[in-house]
Amino acid sequence: MPHRCVGSRAAAALSNWPGQRRAWAGRSSLRCMEIVGLGIDLADVQRVRRLLQKDPGGFRRRCFTDHEWEYAHRFTDPSERLAARFAGKEAVMKSLFTGWRRIPWTHVEITGGGPPRVNLYGKAAQRAEMLGVVDIKITITHTRDDAMVFVISQREHAR
């Protein structure tokens, strides 16, 4: 399986999970990462707009954390950011080789207000632990019409 080795300072700076940052151990220290899974998803922003108009309370409870909802509603049109988070959740689940029938939407959180990060809770955190995932990289792009997210789940490479 493909892997990538980075110095521990770079690994610490790139870590997405709070509490997972590694202390700087010197330039000769390497942390090799192995890709566990990849995920990509595309969401239709207009579909999210319709869901927000039809049943905003139900959509919120079923799919989003308080942090995600509050972040998206800082903007005039929250549907672009909510579509990006929805796609992000799906991409994370794909990278963990599962889907929304096995992991509740709210067990995956996509942060905003800076570089996006992934926070896992409950069943999502259990699944990641079972796979040995210690880091998830995420990138998000969206327009008025579409939101696309790409995710890489990684574990430490056994040497």
N, C-alpha and C positions, 0 to 999 in steps of 0.2 A: 504494500500500500504506500502511496506517495507520502513523503514527510518533508518537513522543513525545519532546519535548526536555526535558532536565533540566540544571540547573547542574552543573558538573563536580564540585563537592564532593559533591552528592547522587549523581551517577553513580559516583564513587569509593566512597562508602559502600555503595552498593547492589550493587556488582560481586561476583559469586559466585566468580570464578575466582582462585586465588592467582596473583600475578604480573601480574594484569590491572588492578590498581588504578591509577588515574590520579592524578597529583599535583594539588593544588589550584592552579588557574591564574587565580584571581580571579573575582569575582562575574559579570562580563560574559561569561565563557566558557560556551558551551552545548555539550552533547553530545546530539545527536539520535539516538534509537534507532528502528529500524524492526523490526517484528515479522517474523521469518522464518517461524516455524511455531508452532503450538499443539499440545499433546498432553494427553490426559486418559486415565486408566485407573482401573478399579475392580478390586480383588482380594478374593477370598473368603478370609477368615482361616482358616476351617475346612479348606479345601483345602490351604493351606500347612501347617497342623497335621498333616494326613494325610501330606503329602510328607516332613515332618520325622520322623515316626514310621516311615515305610516305608524311606527311604533318605537319612538325614541327610548322610552323606559325599558322595554323588553330587550331591544337591541343592546342597550348599554349593559344591563344585568347579565345577559348571555355572553357578551363578547369582550367587554373592556373593563380594565381596572379603573379605579378612581383617578389615578395619576394620568393614564392615557386620555380619559374623558376630559379632565380639566385642562390638560395640555392642548388638546385639539380645539377646545372651545375658547382659547385665547385668540383665535383667528376668526375673521369674518365668516369664512366658509370652513367649518370643521370637517366636512366630508373628505377633503383631500388628505388630511392627516389621519383620519380614522380609517380611510381606505388603505393607507400605507401601513398602519398598524395591523389591520386585518390581514393584509398580504404577508406581513412580517410573521405573524403568528403561524400562518399556514406554511411558510417557508421553513420556520424553525421546526415545526412538527415533521415536515418532510426530511429535514436533516437528521432527525432522531428516529427515522423509519417508522413513523406512526401517523395518526391522523386525528381529527377533531372528535371522532367517536370514542377514542381511548384517552384523550387528554382534553379537559375542558379549556375553552378559549381563554378564560381568565387565569389559567395557570402559566400562561406565557405573557410576559409584559414587555413592550417595546417602549423605551424611554424616548423623550424628545427634549428640545431645548439645548442642543449641542450634538456632538456625535452620538448617534443612536446606540443604545446598549440593550442587551437582552437580560431580563431577570426571569428566573424560573421558580415556580412554586409547586407544591403538591406533587401530582402525578408527573408533571413535566420534569421537575427536579429529580424525582425517583428514576425516571427513564434515562435522563442524562447520566446520573450516577451509575446506573446499570451498564451503560455503554462506555463509561470511563471518561465522559466529556468533561473537560476542565475549562474550556474557552469556546465562546461562540462569536464569530465575526459576522457583522451585518452591515449591509449597505442598502440605502433606500433612495429611490428617485420617484418623483411624481409630477404630473401635470394636472391641468384642470380635468382631464379625461381618464387618465390611468395612473396607477401606482404600481411600481415594481420593486421587489425586494429580492436580494440574493444573500444567502446565509452559508457559512462554513462552520461545522461543529468539529472541534479538535480535541484530541487527548494527547497526553505525553507519550512520546514514542519510546518503546522499550528498546534499549540499545543491545 
